[in-house]
Amino acid sequence: MADAATKADDYKVQAARPAIDLVKPGMKLGLGTGSTAYHFVEAVGELVRNGLEVLCVPTSEATRSHAEKLRIPLSSLDETPQLDLTVDGADEIDDQLRLIKGGGGALLREKIVATASDRMVVIADESKMSETLGSHPLPVEVVRFGLRATTRLIQALAAEAGCEGEVRLRPGQGDLPFITDQGNLIVDCAFHTIPEPEVLAFALKRVPGVVEHGLFLGLADVAIVAGSGGVQVIRRAGA
Ligand SMILES: O=C(CO)[C@H](O)[C@H](O)COP(=O)(O)O
């Protein structure tokens, strides 16, 4: 078990390494969240220690505090509304580079930052690749008000989009729910298979209590995926 975890972490390091070659002096960067993005942030920290000038926007408070420890110069989207490149992890990736994100609960800021970037590069180990999205529960960020009504509507509209399964409030510490950096809740939707991600995304956007969902469609330009066969670079058609 420990060996499998170590191998997966090695792959995460291997996926992060080529992404660092895309970083050029003066760039404005989005810094992703999670255990894979962690390695990219570490590598940016090393470049900064060696004199590289970049300005970075973190996608979560966790990444902010990591980057601060590394003395990476930070900004916000208010000060720096357009970024050159965002590098982030993913929970699931299909061959069209459609993603499920939000396993770490940062999907809202991650999507805002990726959308504000000229390019989004995803880094991942091979376990994240999937023929059909849905094996990872889809995180959906919702407001607290009307949670049960929101959950029911998510289920009903998702069913119309061909997706059925348990919609569960993400637990946090003790008896408390998980709270996002924006002070919202997350429901994880165990749909198992999402036959038409665009149709589901459209349906979820019709639910008033939904702030954002973890389907990232047409956002990732490149995926760098590391595994037993080496490192593969996958480009989205037309990107
Ligand atoms: O979307 C995310 C956080 O909200 C992460 O990018 C995703 O969960 C992947 O994380 P990891 O690299 O730890 O597997």
PDBQT file of the ligand as one rigid body, heavy atoms in Angstrom, charges set to zero:
ROOT
HETATM    1  O1  LIG A 301      -9.373  19.907  -7.850  1.00  0.00    +0.000 OA
HETATM    2  C1  LIG A 301      -8.538  19.831  -6.967  1.00  0.00    +0.000 C 
HETATM    3  C2  LIG A 301      -8.673  20.532  -5.684  1.00  0.00    +0.000 C 
HETATM    4  O2  LIG A 301      -9.903  21.173  -5.584  1.00  0.00    +0.000 OA
HETATM    5  C3  LIG A 301      -7.311  19.032  -7.191  1.00  0.00    +0.000 C 
HETATM    6  O3  LIG A 301      -6.630  19.518  -8.286  1.00  0.00    +0.000 OA
HETATM    7  C4  LIG A 301      -7.712  17.619  -7.418  1.00  0.00    +0.000 C 
HETATM    8  O4  LIG A 301      -8.474  17.188  -6.298  1.00  0.00    +0.000 OA
HETATM    9  C5  LIG A 301      -6.501  16.705  -7.591  1.00  0.00    +0.000 C 
HETATM   10  O5  LIG A 301      -5.792  16.637  -6.391  1.00  0.00    +0.000 OA
HETATM   11  P1  LIG A 301      -4.522  15.731  -6.232  1.00  0.00    +0.000 P 
HETATM   12  O6  LIG A 301      -3.458  16.292  -7.115  1.00  0.00    +0.000 OA
HETATM   13  O7  LIG A 301      -4.196  15.826  -4.755  1.00  0.00    +0.000 OA
HETATM   14  O8  LIG A 301      -4.912  14.324  -6.611  1.00  0.00    +0.000 OA
ENDROOT
TORSDOF 0
